[in-house]
Amino acid sequence: MSHERQAVRHLLVLEDSEGRRPILLEAATYSIGRDPTNSIVLHSKMVSRQHAILLRVTSPETNSHLFRLIDGDLQGKRSTNGTLVNGQRIVAHDLRSGDMIVFGGDVRARYLTLTNMTDTEFQDFCRSTDVLGFLSKSTNPFATLVPLSDGNIENFSEAALVRLASYPELTPNPILEVDLEGRVTYLNPAAVMQFRDLQQQKLTHPLLLGLPELARYMKQTQEKVHMREVEYQGRIYEQSIHYIYESELIRSYVMDVTDRKRAEEQLRNQARREAIINRIIQAMRTTMVAAEVLQITADLLLEALGSTLCLITQTHAPNSPTYASRPQFVSLPNHLIALNQQAIALFEPALSNGEQVVLAASCTDLPQPLQTDLRTFNVNALVITPLIYLGQLLGQITLLDWEWEPSEATSVLASDRQLWQQTLPKSWTPEDLSLVKTIADQCALAIHQAQLYQQVQELNADLERQVRARTAELEQKMQELERLNAIKDDFLSTVSHELRTPMANMKMAIYMLKQFATDDRQKRYLDILANECNRETELINDLLDLQRLEAGRSQIQQEVIDLDSWLPSVLEPFRNRMQQRQQSLEILRPATLPPLLSNRHALARILAELLNNACKYSPAGAQIVVRFDPIGGDRLQIQVSNPSEIPSEELPRIFEKFYRIPNADPWQQGGTGLGLALTQKLVEQLQGEISADSEAGITTFTLSLPTASGDPAA
């Protein structure tokens, strides 16, 4: 509670249906009426919803104020039952202490002014005095209730009534008026409160400075409004200046825009930060060379922070920093590099922990050698920011506020000397240091990415060398294999052709000898000789056929085959052979088979090979099954199954040349080992597929061939 004495207190004592109550008038305006939204609510049906307005009116000459009572609302609509002051109906009335007011003919009130009282005295006065009794008294009986003098009220001229049309007393923003001589003619309450020394300073006050000259200029140019910004006591104000031609007054509307300006500055700083970071990120995206990214970063930091020198040092190359400077150097002075290294070495523990180091030449707690060097080299301030990524110190960004000496002119580009002489050292704000830390994080990431990229490049180069060496080695081996294959093919072709003639002669000789054999022993030997001769002939034929297929010299001509009429001639011969071994052949097929687009000779040889193998590797009494199934309308699947099992480790090799499954021939029939290899090549020539699986004592060869209906050319 304040113990200071207030010059004047304004009191309004009301009596309505709810009782009597005093109201201390302190606000600039009050709305009075029956509606609950009013500042002062009157409880009577005779009172209008918005019955009257009570305005505080300030005198610019004395800084004192009175209250003006206006009947009606802000839109100018009068109350229904009117307002009386001292028995007289009013439209507007400047209240004097002791005035008796009647609202709507029902609610009574008395206006009082009290002078030179503290808060405590005022409260004691209200408790001990029959304040509410004032409503029944026609005069003020207390000497402490002193009204404003008539002279003060007369000072409020009719011009004040014109100003009240816009209700300037209601606004919290300062409004002031001066004449062309610079005299203050009006101050609203906000102006009085915020600029208490305006009356004393007059035209030297920042808000009034140059106003008369500006008004005369506006009068000549017919300019209606002039805007300017004024700084006063650390605050920024936007001043809207209007020249009123009718009264030749200068009215100013003043708004405190400090917070807005600070917010705008923060937004500009944020936009600048984001622009710098985005440009660095863009540089990181366009190049993986660390030196290029760091140079862009140094240039941007120098531009953004107004520093004189920016050094970016990588840990692995401390003597070759990336730098940008104002002025631009032909080469960076060695003493600055040495100073930077000295500071980094001194504060390495702090930098390794991610701390930013800020040094100034004026600091007295620095080590003497460093402090001496800072002053010797005219370095006013120095900031070192670590570049850390994943806990590893990769380098530092160093900013220097450094004063260039004429003796160093030889190191400065001539185009920059005049510019440098106009440059003043700049102090760094916390926002600047935060920006450097943010950019340092991006730089650390760029260095890390560049290191990874370099490692990847080195690995790629090494891998490429290995691939080239391995490729050359493989090419050499491939050439050697091709040469050996060519020799092999020539050998097989030559041997096969050379053997066919003597084998034919041997078969003829055996046949002739069998005609003249005299006993069974001779016939048995001749039969063995004939069988072996046939096996050799088959081997020679298979070798020649396989060689032609692998070399692509044998092109099989395809034709449409009617399986219903053709199959019996192929399958029936095997029934007799199987009956000799007590085996049976079961054919599973639909009533009608689709025609195949194939080759009769090749298909017969494929089926014969599969059935021969099934017969050869099946024991006596076994059942061999051949199954035909159309698939999808364009393929025919043929499966040959027999009761035998191929070991899983042998199954992948059954289509290799000369490969025979060990210990799997119960009949000891033997073979060349070329049958399945030749079969696979024939199936590929027929645009088909062949596979084998063996489990649970059953081996199945599956053959898939195109039908005539599925061939696009058919």
C-alpha positions in Angstrom: 0.0 0.0 0.0 1.4 3.4 -1.0 2.2 6.0 1.6 2.7 8.8 -1.0 0.0 11.5 -1.0 -2.0 11.8 -4.2 -2.9 15.3 -5.4 -6.5 14.5 -6.3 -8.8 11.4 -6.0 -12.0 11.2 -7.9 -14.9 9.5 -6.2 -18.4 8.6 -7.4 -21.0 7.5 -4.7 -24.0 5.6 -6.1 -27.3 4.5 -4.7 -29.6 2.1 -6.6 -31.9 -0.9 -5.7 -28.8 -2.9 -4.6 -27.8 -0.2 -2.1 -25.1 2.4 -1.8 -21.5 2.0 -2.9 -18.5 4.4 -3.5 -16.5 4.0 -6.7 -12.9 5.3 -7.0 -12.5 6.7 -10.5 -9.0 5.8 -11.9 -9.6 4.6 -15.5 -9.6 6.8 -18.5 -13.2 5.9 -19.4 -16.3 4.2 -17.9 -19.5 3.0 -19.5 -22.6 3.3 -17.3 -25.9 1.4 -17.7 -28.1 -1.5 -16.9 -26.3 -4.0 -19.1 -23.9 -6.3 -17.1 -21.1 -5.6 -19.7 -20.8 -1.9 -18.5 -17.9 -0.7 -16.4 -20.4 0.6 -13.8 -23.7 -1.4 -13.6 -26.8 0.4 -12.4 -29.6 -1.8 -11.0 -32.8 -0.1 -12.2 -35.2 -0.7 -15.1 -35.5 3.0 -15.6 -31.9 3.1 -16.7 -30.9 2.3 -20.3 -28.7 -0.6 -21.2 -25.9 1.8 -22.2 -27.0 5.0 -20.4 -23.9 7.2 -20.2 -20.2 7.6 -20.7 -17.7 9.0 -18.1 -14.5 10.3 -19.7 -11.3 11.4 -18.2 -10.2 14.7 -19.8 -6.5 15.9 -19.4 -5.3 19.5 -19.5 -1.9 19.6 -21.3 -0.8 22.8 -19.5 -1.3 21.4 -16.0 -1.2 17.6 -16.4 -4.4 17.6 -14.2 -7.7 16.0 -15.3 -11.4 16.1 -14.7 -14.2 13.7 -15.6 -16.8 14.6 -18.3 -20.2 12.9 -18.1 -21.8 12.3 -21.5 -25.4 11.1 -21.9 -25.9 8.1 -24.2 -23.5 5.5 -25.8 -20.4 5.7 -27.9 -22.5 5.7 -31.1 -24.2 9.0 -30.0 -27.6 7.4 -29.1 -29.1 9.2 -26.1 -30.5 7.4 -23.1 -34.3 6.8 -22.8 -35.0 8.6 -19.5 -32.0 11.0 -19.6 -29.4 12.1 -17.1 -29.7 15.0 -14.7 -26.8 17.0 -13.0 -27.9 19.2 -10.1 -31.4 19.0 -11.4 -30.6 20.0 -15.0 -30.9 17.6 -18.0 -27.5 17.3 -19.7 -25.9 16.1 -22.9 -22.3 16.5 -21.7 -21.1 18.0 -18.4 -17.7 18.6 -16.8 -18.2 17.3 -13.3 -17.3 19.4 -10.2 -16.9 18.1 -6.7 -20.3 17.8 -5.0 -22.3 17.5 -8.2 -25.6 15.5 -7.7 -26.4 13.1 -10.6 -29.6 11.3 -11.4 -29.6 8.5 -14.0 -33.0 7.7 -15.6 -34.9 9.5 -12.8 -34.2 6.6 -10.4 -30.5 6.1 -9.6 -28.7 8.8 -7.6 -25.0 9.5 -7.4 -22.7 12.2 -6.1 -19.2 13.1 -7.6 -16.5 14.1 -5.1 -12.8 15.0 -5.3 -10.4 14.5 -2.4 -6.9 16.0 -2.3 -3.6 15.3 -0.6 -4.4 11.8 0.9 -2.4 8.6 1.2 -4.0 5.2 0.5 -4.3 4.5 4.2 -5.9 7.9 5.0 -8.3 7.4 2.1 -9.4 4.0 3.4 -9.8 5.3 7.0 -11.8 8.2 5.6 -14.2 5.9 3.8 -14.7 3.7 6.9 -15.1 6.5 9.4 -17.1 9.0 7.4 -20.7 8.8 6.3 -19.7 8.9 2.7 -23.0 7.5 1.6 -24.7 10.3 3.5 -23.4 12.7 0.9 -26.2 11.6 -1.3 -28.7 13.4 0.9 -26.6 16.6 1.4 -26.6 19.5 -1.0 -23.2 20.7 -0.1 -19.8 19.3 0.8 -19.3 19.6 4.6 -15.6 18.3 4.6 -12.7 20.6 4.1 -10.6 17.8 2.6 -13.0 17.5 -0.3 -11.7 20.3 -2.5 -13.2 20.7 -6.1 -11.2 21.8 -9.1 -11.2 25.5 -9.5 -13.5 27.1 -12.1 -10.4 28.4 -13.9 -9.2 24.9 -14.5 -12.5 23.9 -15.9 -12.6 26.9 -18.2 -9.2 25.9 -19.6 -10.9 23.0 -21.3 -12.0 25.0 -24.4 -14.5 24.0 -27.0 -11.6 22.7 -29.1 -11.3 19.9 -26.5 -14.9 18.9 -27.3 -14.0 18.6 -30.9 -11.1 16.3 -30.0 -13.3 14.2 -27.9 -15.2 13.2 -31.1 -12.6 10.6 -31.7 -12.2 9.8 -28.0 -8.4 10.1 -27.8 -8.6 9.7 -24.1 -9.6 6.1 -24.5 -6.5 4.9 -26.4 -3.5 3.5 -24.5 -1.2 5.0 -27.2 0.2 8.5 -26.8 -1.4 11.3 -28.8 0.0 14.8 -28.9 -0.6 18.1 -30.7 1.6 21.1 -31.2 1.2 24.3 -33.1 3.5 25.6 -35.8 5.5 27.4 -33.1 6.3 24.2 -31.4 4.0 24.8 -28.4 2.2 21.7 -27.0 -1.5 22.2 -27.2 -2.7 18.7 -26.2 -1.4 15.5 -24.6 -3.7 12.5 -24.0 -3.2 10.6 -20.7 -1.0 8.0 -22.3 1.3 10.8 -23.6 1.5 12.4 -20.2 2.4 9.2 -18.5 5.0 8.0 -21.0 6.7 11.3 -21.8 6.8 13.2 -18.5 9.6 15.4 -19.7 8.1 16.4 -23.0 6.8 19.8 -21.6 10.3 20.6 -20.3 12.3 19.5 -23.4 9.8 21.0 -25.8 11.2 20.9 -29.4 14.4 19.2 -28.3 12.4 16.1 -27.4 12.8 13.3 -30.0 9.1 13.2 -30.6 8.9 17.0 -31.3 12.3 17.4 -33.0 11.8 19.0 -36.4 8.0 18.9 -36.3 7.4 22.6 -37.2 9.7 22.4 -40.3 8.1 19.1 -41.3 4.6 20.6 -40.9 5.5 23.5 -43.2 6.9 21.0 -45.7 3.7 19.0 -45.6 1.7 22.2 -46.0 3.6 23.0 -49.2 3.5 19.5 -50.7 -0.1 18.8 -49.5 1.3 15.6 -47.9 -1.4 14.3 -45.5 0.5 11.8 -43.4 4.2 11.4 -42.7 5.6 8.3 -40.9 8.9 8.2 -39.0 10.6 6.1 -36.3 11.9 7.7 -33.1 14.2 6.2 -30.5 13.7 7.4 -26.9 15.1 6.0 -23.7 15.9 2.6 -25.3 12.5 2.2 -26.9 11.5 2.5 -30.5 8.3 4.5 -31.4 6.5 4.7 -34.7 5.2 8.3 -35.1 2.4 9.1 -37.5 2.4 12.8 -38.1 -0.8 14.6 -39.5 -1.0 18.3 -40.4 -4.5 19.7 -39.6 -5.0 22.5 -42.1 -8.1 23.9 -40.4 -6.4 24.6 -37.1 -2.8 24.6 -38.3 -2.0 22.0 -35.7 0.4 19.1 -35.9 -1.1 15.9 -34.5 1.0 12.9 -33.8 -0.1 9.3 -33.0 2.7 7.5 -31.3 2.9 3.7 -31.0 5.6 1.8 -29.1 6.9 -0.7 -31.7 9.9 -1.9 -29.7 8.6 -5.4 -29.3 7.6 -5.6 -32.9 11.0 -4.3 -34.1 12.8 -6.8 -31.9 10.6 -9.6 -33.2 11.3 -8.4 -36.8 15.0 -8.3 -36.0 14.8 -11.8 -34.5 12.9 -13.0 -37.7 15.5 -11.4 -39.9 18.3 -13.0 -37.8 16.5 -16.3 -38.0 16.0 -16.0 -41.7 19.7 -15.1 -42.1 20.7 -18.1 -40.0 18.4 -20.4 -42.0 19.7 -18.9 -45.3 23.3 -19.5 -44.3 22.6 -23.0 -43.1 20.7 -23.8 -46.3 23.5 -22.5 -48.4 26.0 -24.7 -46.5 23.7 -27.7 -46.8 23.2 -27.0 -50.5 27.0 -26.9 -50.9 27.2 -30.2 -49.1 24.7 -31.7 -51.5 26.5 -30.4 -54.6 30.0 -31.4 -53.6 31.7 -34.0 -51.4 35.0 -32.1 -51.4 35.5 -30.8 -47.8 37.6 -27.8 -48.9 34.9 -26.4 -51.1 32.2 -26.7 -48.4 34.5 -25.1 -45.8 35.4 -22.2 -48.1 31.8 -21.5 -48.7 31.2 -21.6 -44.9 34.0 -19.3 -44.2 32.8 -16.7 -46.7 29.2 -16.9 -45.4 30.3 -16.5 -41.8 32.5 -13.5 -42.6 29.5 -11.9 -44.4 27.0 -12.7 -41.8 28.9 -11.8 -38.6 31.0 -8.9 -39.9 34.2 -10.5 -38.7 37.6 -9.6 -40.2 38.9 -13.1 -40.4 37.5 -16.6 -40.4 39.7 -19.7 -40.2 38.5 -23.3 -40.4 41.1 -25.7 -39.4 41.0 -29.5 -39.8 42.7 -31.6 -37.1 44.7 -33.6 -39.7 46.0 -30.4 -41.4 46.4 -27.6 -38.8 48.9 -25.7 -40.9 46.6 -25.4 -44.0 43.4 -23.7 -42.8 40.6 -22.7 -45.0 40.0 -18.9 -44.5 38.1 -15.9 -45.6 39.1 -12.4 -44.7 38.4 -8.7 -45.0 40.5 -7.4 -46.6 41.2 -10.3 -48.9 44.8 -11.6 -48.4 47.0 -12.8 -51.2 48.3 -15.3 -48.6 47.3 -15.6 -44.9 49.9 -14.1 -42.6 51.9 -16.8 -40.7 51.6 -15.0 -37.4 47.8 -15.3 -37.5 48.1 -19.1 -38.2 50.5 -19.4 -35.3 48.2 -17.4 -33.0 45.3 -19.6 -33.9 47.3 -22.8 -33.2 48.5 -21.4 -29.9 44.9 -20.6 -28.7 43.6 -24.0 -29.9 46.4 -25.9 -28.1 45.8 -23.9 -24.9 42.1 -24.6 -24.8 42.1 -28.1 -26.4 40.4 -29.8 -23.4 37.5 -27.4 -23.5 37.2 -27.7 -27.2 37.2 -31.5 -27.1 34.3 -31.3 -24.7 32.3 -29.2 -27.2 32.8 -25.9 -25.5 33.0 -22.6 -27.4 35.9 -20.4 -26.4 35.6 -16.6 -26.5 38.7 -14.5 -25.9 39.2 -10.8 -25.7 42.4 -8.8 -25.6 41.0 -6.9 -22.6 40.8 -10.1 -20.5 43.3 -10.1 -17.7 43.2 -13.8 -16.8 44.6 -15.1 -20.0 48.1 -16.6 -20.1 50.7 -13.9 -20.6 52.1 -15.2 -23.9 48.6 -15.4 -25.5 47.5 -12.0 -24.1 50.7 -10.4 -25.4 50.2 -11.9 -28.9 46.6 -10.7 -29.0 47.7 -7.2 -28.3 50.8 -7.4 -30.5 48.8 -8.5 -33.5 45.9 -6.1 -32.8 43.3 -8.9 -32.2 40.5 -7.4 -30.3 38.5 -10.6 -29.9 38.7 -14.2 -30.9 36.1 -17.0 -30.9 37.0 -20.7 -31.4 34.1 -23.2 -32.0 34.9 -26.9 -32.1 33.9 -29.1 -35.0 32.7 -32.3 -33.3 30.9 -35.3 -34.9 30.1 -38.4 -33.0 32.3 -37.3 -30.1 35.4 -36.8 -32.4 37.1 -33.4 -32.7 37.5 -32.9 -36.4 38.7 -29.2 -36.4 37.8 -25.7 -35.3 36.2 -22.5 -36.6 38.0 -19.4 -35.5 36.6 -15.9 -35.9 38.9 -12.9 -35.3 38.1 -9.3 -34.8 41.4 -8.0 -36.0 42.7 -4.5 -36.9 44.8 -4.4 -40.1 48.0 -2.5 -39.9 49.4 -0.5 -42.9 52.7 -2.5 -42.6 50.8 -5.6 -43.8 49.6 -3.9 -47.0 51.7 -6.1 -49.1 49.5 -9.1 -48.1 46.3 -7.3 -49.0 44.7 -7.1 -52.4 44.7 -3.5 -53.6 41.0 -3.6 -54.4 40.2 -4.3 -50.7 42.3 -1.7 -49.0 39.9 1.2 -49.2 37.0 -1.1 -48.2 39.0 -2.3 -45.1 39.7 1.3 -44.0 36.0 1.9 -43.7 35.3 -1.3 -41.7 35.0 -1.1 -37.9 35.3 -4.1 -35.6 32.0 -5.7 -34.7 31.0 -7.2 -31.3 29.4 -10.6 -31.4 26.0 -11.2 -29.8 24.9 -14.5 -28.2 22.8 -15.1 -31.3 25.9 -14.8 -33.4 27.8 -17.3 -31.3 24.8 -19.6 -31.4 24.8 -19.3 -35.2 28.5 -20.2 -35.3 27.8 -23.3 -33.2 25.0 -24.4 -35.5 27.1 -23.9 -38.6 30.0 -25.7 -36.8 27.7 -28.8 -36.5 27.0 -28.7 -40.2 30.7 -28.3 -41.0 31.6 -31.2 -38.8 29.0 -33.3 -40.7 30.5 -32.1 -44.0 34.0 -33.0 -43.0 32.8 -36.4 -41.8 31.0 -37.0 -45.0 34.0 -35.9 -47.0 36.2 -38.3 -45.1 33.7 -41.2 -45.6 33.5 -40.2 -49.3 37.3 -40.2 -49.6 37.4 -43.6 -47.9 34.8 -44.9 -50.3 36.7 -43.5 -53.2 39.9 -45.2 -52.1 38.0 -48.5 -51.5 36.4 -48.2 -54.9 39.7 -47.5 -56.6 41.3 -50.4 -54.8 38.3 -52.6 -55.6 38.5 -51.4 -59.2 42.1 -52.4 -59.4 41.4 -55.8 -58.0 38.5 -56.3 -60.4 40.6 -55.3 -63.4 43.4 -57.7 -62.3 40.9 -60.4 -61.6 39.1 -59.8 -64.9 42.3 -59.9 -66.8 43.2 -63.2 -65.0 39.7 -64.6 -65.8 39.9 -63.5 -69.4 43.3 -65.2 -69.7 41.8 -68.4 -68.2 38.7 -68.1 -70.4 40.9 -67.9 -73.4 42.8 -70.9 -72.3 39.6 -72.8 -71.6 38.3 -71.8 -75.0 41.5 -73.0 -76.6 41.3 -76.3 -74.7 37.6 -76.7 -75.6 38.5 -76.1 -79.2 41.2 -78.7 -79.0 38.9 -81.1 -77.2 36.1 -80.6 -79.8 38.6 -81.1 -82.6 39.9 -84.2 -80.9 36.4 -85.7 -80.3 35.3 -84.9 -83.8 38.4 -86.3 -85.3 38.4 -89.4 -83.1 34.7 -90.0 -83.5 34.9 -89.8 -87.3 38.0 -91.9 -87.4 36.4 -94.5 -85.2 33.1 -94.8 -87.0 34.6 -96.6 -90.1 36.6 -99.3 -88.2 33.6 -99.8 -85.8 31.4 -100.4 -88.9 33.9 -102.9 -90.2 34.1 -104.6 -86.9 30.3 -105.0 -86.7 30.3 -106.5 -90.2 33.2 -108.9 -89.3 31.4 -110.0 -86.1 28.2 -110.6 -88.1 30.0 -112.8 -90.6 31.8 -114.8 -87.9 28.5 -115.4 -86.1 27.2 -117.1 -89.3 30.0 -119.7 -89.2 30.2 -120.2 -85.4 30.2 -124.0 -84.6 29.6 -124.1 -80.8 27.8 -122.1 -78.1 31.0 -120.8 -76.6 32.0 -119.1 -79.8 28.5 -117.6 -80.2 28.6 -116.3 -76.6 32.0 -114.6 -77.2 30.8 -113.1 -80.5 27.6 -111.8 -78.7 29.7 -110.1 -76.1 31.9 -108.6 -78.8 28.8 -107.4 -80.7 27.3 -105.7 -77.6 30.5 -103.9 -76.8 30.8 -102.8 -80.4 27.3 -101.4 -80.3 28.1 -99.5 -77.1 31.1 -98.0 -78.6 29.1 -97.0 -81.7 26.4 -95.4 -79.5 29.1 -93.5 -77.5 30.6 -92.2 -80.8 27.2 -91.1 -82.0 26.3 -89.5 -78.7 29.6 -87.6 -78.6 29.1 -86.3 -82.2 25.5 -85.3 -81.5 26.4 -83.5 -78.2 29.2 -81.7 -79.8 27.0 -80.4 -82.6 24.3 -79.3 -80.0 26.9 -77.5 -77.8 28.5 -75.8 -80.8 25.1 -74.7 -82.1 25.7 -76.4 -85.4 22.7 -78.6 -85.2 19.3 -76.7 -85.7 16.3 -78.9 -85.0 13.4 -78.4 -87.3 10.1 -78.2 -85.4 6.8 -79.7 -86.6 3.3 -80.3 -85.3 3.1 -83.8 -83.7 -0.3 -85.5 -83.1 0.5 -87.3 -79.9 -2.6 -89.5 -79.9 -1.4 -91.3 -83.1 2.3 -91.0 -82.5 2.9 -92.0 -78.9 1.9 -95.7 -79.2 4.7 -96.4 -81.7 7.2 -94.9 -79.2 6.0 -96.4 -76.0 5.0 -100.0 -77.0 8.6 -101.3 -77.7 9.4 -100.6 -74.1 6.6 -102.8 -72.8 8.3 -105.9 -74.2 11.6 -105.0 -72.7 10.1 -104.3 -69.3 8.2 -107.6 -69.4 11.5 -109.4 -69.7 12.5 -107.8 -66.4 9.1 -108.4 -64.8 8.5 -104.6 -64.8 5.2 -102.9 -65.8 4.6 -99.6 -67.7 1.5 -97.5 -66.8 0.4 -94.6 -69.0 -1.7 -91.8 -67.3 -3.2 -89.4 -69.8 -6.4 -87.5 -70.7 -8.6 -88.9 -73.4 -7.2 -86.3 -75.9 -3.7 -84.8 -75.9 -3.0 -81.4 -77.5 -0.7 -81.5 -80.5 3.0 -80.6 -79.8 5.2 -78.2 -81.7 8.3 -80.3 -81.6 10.6 -82.7 -83.5 9.7 -86.4 -83.8 13.3 -87.7 -83.8 14.4 -85.5 -80.9 11.3 -86.2 -78.8 11.5 -90.0 -79.4 15.2 -89.9 -78.3 14.3 -87.9 -75.2 11.5 -90.3 -74.2 13.7 -93.3 -75.0 16.5 -92.0 -72.7 14.1 -91.3 -69.8 12.4 -94.8 -70.2 15.7 -96.6 -70.6 17.0 -95.0 -67.4 13.8 -95.8 -65.5 14.0 -99.4 -66.7 17.8 -99.6 -66.0 17.6 -98.2 -62.4 14.4 -100.0 -61.3 14.4 -103.5 -59.7 12.4 -106.4 -61.0 8.6 -106.1 -60.3 8.7 -102.3 -60.4 6.1 -100.2 -62.0 7.2 -97.3 -64.2 4.6 -94.5 -64.7 4.5 -92.0 -67.6 2.0 -89.1 -66.9 0.8 -86.5 -69.5 -0.8 -83.3 -68.2 -1.7 -80.2 -70.3 -0.8 -77.0 -68.3 -2.2 -73.5 -69.0 -3.3 -74.3 -72.5 0.1 -73.7 -74.1 2.3 -76.3 -72.3 2.4 -80.1 -72.0 4.0 -81.7 -68.9 5.4 -85.2 -69.2 6.6 -87.0 -66.1 8.5 -90.3 -66.0 8.6 -91.9 -62.5 10.3 -95.1 -61.3 10.9 -96.7 -57.8 14.5 -95.7 -57.2 16.1 -92.9 -55.3 19.0 -90.7 -56.2 21.1 -89.4 -53.3 20.4 -85.6 -52.7 24.1 -84.8 -53.0 24.2 -86.6 -56.5 21.0 -85.1 -57.8 22.5 -81.7 -59.0 25.1 -83.6 -61.1 22.9 -86.0 -63.1 22.9 -83.8 -66.2 26.7 -83.5 -66.4 28.6 -85.2 -69.2 30.1 -88.6 -68.4 28.5 -88.6 -65.0 27.0 -91.9 -63.7 25.4 -92.4 -60.3 27.6 -94.9 -58.4 26.1 -98.2 -57.3 22.6 -97.4 -58.7 22.4 -99.9 -61.6 20.8 -103.2 -60.3 21.1 -104.8 -63.8 24.8 -103.9 -64.3 23.8 -102.6 -67.7 26.4 -99.8 -67.9 26.3 -96.8 -70.1 28.2 -93.8 -71.5 27.1 -91.1 -69.0 26.1 -88.9 -71.9 22.4 -89.7 -72.1 21.0 -87.1 -69.7 23.4 -84.4 -70.9 22.3 -85.0 -74.5 18.6 -85.1 -73.4 18.9 -81.7 -71.6 20.5 -80.2 -74.8 17.7 -81.6 -76.9 15.0 -80.3 -74.6 16.5 -76.8 -74.7 16.5 -77.0 -78.6 12.8 -77.8 -78.4 12.3 -74.7 -76.2 11.3 -76.9 -73.3 12.5 -77.5 -69.7 13.6 -80.6 -67.8 14.1 -81.2 -64.1 14.5 -84.1 -61.7 13.6 -84.7 -58.1 14.0 -87.8 -55.9 12.4 -88.5 -52.5 10.6 -91.2 -50.6 12.1 -93.9 -52.9 10.6 -92.4 -56.1 12.6 -90.6 -58.8 10.7 -88.3 -61.2 11.9 -86.6 -64.4 9.6 -83.7 -65.4 9.5 -82.5 -69.0 7.7 -79.3 -70.1 7.2 -78.7 -73.8 5.2 -76.1 -75.8 2.0 -77.2 -77.6 1.1 -76.2 -81.1 -1.8 -74.1 -79.8 0.5 -72.0 -77.5 3.0 -71.2 -80.3 2.6 -67.6 -81.7 3.5 -68.8 -85.2 1.2 -71.8 -85.1 
